[in-house]
């Protein structure tokens, strides 16, 4: 790791210079015709960003906005970008997270590596009056109204080094420039705590078939997860009293049926993001766990205040 430190310093330096060039308008950034909220992170791996995106979009809807969403469409194999996303879109084409967000929010959504083009396509084909960007904190070509940085409350910033010596995409000083820092877990001073809750399992083949998670208490189950931090999912199931056999896969992994079929009659439980890719398989006694984010009322109120201040 010591040998990688110079590369880490170089990486952080390049990122800082690039951000400065955008702030000085030497590199071009594009302002869309509506406010843009970017929700991202400064570290690799899962921080819980996507559930917060869903919470923010739903909150904006409840507050009278007509939100739209842009995202990368990571690992999507579309032949052209941007792509409009619907709840029934193919995850192979637009990516798994995009489908999850679309299903949860029922809002217009466009994905593509060029966030500006995705945002412009969204405004062309929908009547949204505010855009939420899922990730894209480092995509400065898209000018933003507000920034929200999500932090893993357990792992925080690892060893504190940027890539490749550590997990950071930018130095921790970047937090000071964000409008909000939201922590998945116990928050430090100046941060807003985000908590997960998930109590109802949904059958993979029949969305009308549901079970309380508590019905599997003291029961051995297979737990399947291909998210940024699978251990968080496994730990949550254990905290609810389940006996978990772990099956972790890389983030965004595209499952084959053999990956999720085991030689026993135990129930299989996965995240909703995994279910998007596994519903094509006719497997019984397979369940996914939708999660809800809990945020204090103060966060929502301050978010609306900031939108009003910067839009005014």
N, C-alpha and C positions, 0 to 999 in steps of 0.2 A: 504494500500500500504506500509506503514512503516514496517509492520510485514514481508513483503516480501523482504525487502532490504537485510537482511543477505543471503537469498537464491540467490538473484541477484549477490551479491559479490562472492558467492561460484561458481555460474554458470560461471561468467567471469573468475574466477581463474582457473577453470578446463579447459576452452577453451584455455586460455593462456598457461597452462602447456602442454596441448596436442600439440599445435602448436610448442612449444619449443622442445618437444621430437622428432617431425618430423624434425625440422631444425638441430638437433644434430644427426640425423640418428639413433636414438634409436628405433624409429618406422619406418618401411620401407615405402618408397615411390617409385613409379615406373616411370621411364622416358620412354615415348613412342619414336618412331623413328622419330617423326616430332615435330615442335614447337606446343605448346599448349597454347591457350589464354583462361583464365577463366574469365567469366563475371558474377559477383554475387553481393550480397549486405550484409550489416551487420545488417539489420533490417528485421523484419517480415512484411508481407503485401506487396502490389504491389509498386514497385518503377519505373517500366517501363523497366525492364531488358530485357524482351523478344524482344520488338521492337529494342533495341540496338543490341542484338545478330543478328537479321536479317540484320540490317544495316551493321554491321561489316563483316558478311559473304558475303554480296553482294559487299562490298568495296574490300574485299580480292579477289573475283572473277574478278572484274574489274582491279585489280592490277596484275593479272597474276597468282594468286595462284589457287590451286584446293582444296578448303576447305571441310572438313567434320565436323559434329556436333555431340556432345554427350550431353545427358540430362538425368534427373532422370526418365522421364516417369511417373510423379507423378499421383497417383491414377489409373494408368493403371493396369489391372487385368490379365496380361499375366501369364501363368503358368510357364514359364521359361524365364530367362533373360541371356544376353541382347537380345533385339529385334531390327531388322532393321526396319526403318520407311520409308514409301513412302507416297506420297500425298493422296493416296486412302486407307491408313491404317485405322483401326477401332479405334476411340478415346477411346472406352471402354477398348481396349487391351493395347494401348501405351500411353494414356493420350491426353488431348486436345491441350496443348501447342506444343507437338511434331508434331502434324498434321499441326498446323498453321505454324510452322517454316519450315517444309518440303515443304508445298505448296508455301510459299513465296520465298524460296531460291532455290528450285530444286537442292539440294545438298544431298549427302549421309549422313545418320543420323542413329545413334544407341542409344538406351535408355536402362537404367537399373540402379538399386541402386548402383552397383559397377561400378564407372566411369572408372577404369582401364580396366575392362573386356569389357565395352562398347567401349572404345577407341581401344583396341586390335582387337575386332570384326570389327570395322570400317576399320582398316588398312588391315585386312585379306580379306575383301570383296570389297574394293574400292581402288582407287589410289590417295587418298587425300594426299597432302603434308603439310597440316597444319590443326589443329583441334581447333574448338571453343567449349568450354564447357558452356552450358547454365546453370547458377548457378554452384554450386559446389565449392564456395569459401572456405568453411570449410572442403572440402573433400581432405585432404592433402596427401592421399595415391597416388593421381595422381599428379605427379610433373608438375609444370607449368612453361612456359617461361615468360608469362606476366599475370598480374592481372588487371582487370578493376572493380572498385566498383561503383555501381549505387546508387545514393541518391535521395530521393524524395525532391524536392526543397521547397515544402510547409510544409510537416510534419517534414522534416529533421530527427532528432533522438529522437523525442518525449520528454520524461522526462529525457533522458540520461542514464537510467538504463538498465541493461541486463535483460533478462527473469529470473523470472516471474514478476518482479516488473515493467518492461518496455518493449520496443519493440526490444531491441538490442540482436543480437546473439553474438556479440563481442563488446568490448569497442571501442569508437571512435578513440583511438590511432591506431587502425588497419588501418585507412586510410593512415597513414604515410608510411606503408609498401607496399602499392599498387603502381603500375606503373601509373595508371590513376584513377582519380575520376571524374565521369560524373554525372551531376545533371540534373534531369528531371524538368526543370524550370530555375529559376534564380540561377546562379552559384556563389559561393563564390570564394575568391582568391585561385588560384591554381587548380580550377575545370573547367571542360569543360561543357558548357551548351548544353542540348539536348532539342529540341522542336518537338512537334507533329504537323503534318498537315494531315487533312483528309477532302476532299471536295466532294468525289463521293461515293454515296451509290450503293451497288450491291444487286440485288434481291436474296433472299434466295434460290429460286427454279430455277432461270435462270440467270447464271453469265453474260450472254450477255445483260441483261436488267439492265440499270443503270440510276440513277437520280443524279442531283446535290443536295447536301445537302441544298443548298440555296432555293430550291423549297419548302422546308418545313418551311421556315422562317415565324414567326408569326402563326404557325400552331401547334395545340396540338397533341402530339404523345406519345405513350408508349415507354419508354426506358428500355431495359432489359440488365442487366450486372451481370456477375459472375466472376469478376476479383479481384485482390488483393485490389484495391482501386476503387470501382464502382463510387464513388462520382466524381472522375476526369473525367470519361466519361460523366456523367450527366452535369457537369459544362461546359464541352467543347460544348455539344449540345446547352446549354443555351447561351453560348458565341456567337454561330452562329445564334441566334435569334429564336430557337425553344422553344415551351412551353412543358415542359417535365413532364410526369407522371412517377415517378421513380419506378422501380422494381429491387431491389438489392437482390442478392443471394450470398451465400458463394463462395469463390474462388474455381474454378474447379467443381462447382455444376453440376450434371448430370440431365438435365431437363427432365421432363415429358411434354407431349403436353399440359396438363392442366395448367402448370406453365406459358405458354406463350400465352394462348388463353384468350382474354378479350371480354366482352359482348358489343362491339361497333364496329364501322367501322374505327377506327383510325389506322393509320400506326404504325407498331412496328419496332423500330430501336435497333440494338444490336451491340456488338463488333464482330470482326472477330473471336475471340476465342470462343464466344458464338455460332456463326453460325456453327462452326465445329460440334457441338453437336445437333444443331436444324435442320440441313438440312434434317434429316430423316423424318421430319413431313411435310405434304403437306399443308402448310399455305400460303395464298396469302397476298400481301401488307406487307410483312415482308422484312426488309432490314438490311444489315450489313455495317459497316463503316470501310474499311481498312485504317490504318494510316501509314504515312511515318514519319521517323525520319529525322530531319535536324540537321546536325553537321557542325561545321566550318571546312574548309579545313585543318587548322592547326592540328586538331586532327588526321585525316587520315595520314597526312605526318609524324607526330611524332610516330604514331602506326607502320608505315612501318620502320621508323628508329630504333625503339626499337627491332622489330623483327630481323632486320639485325644485330644489335649490339649483341643481346643475342644468335643469331644463328651462329654468326661468330666465 
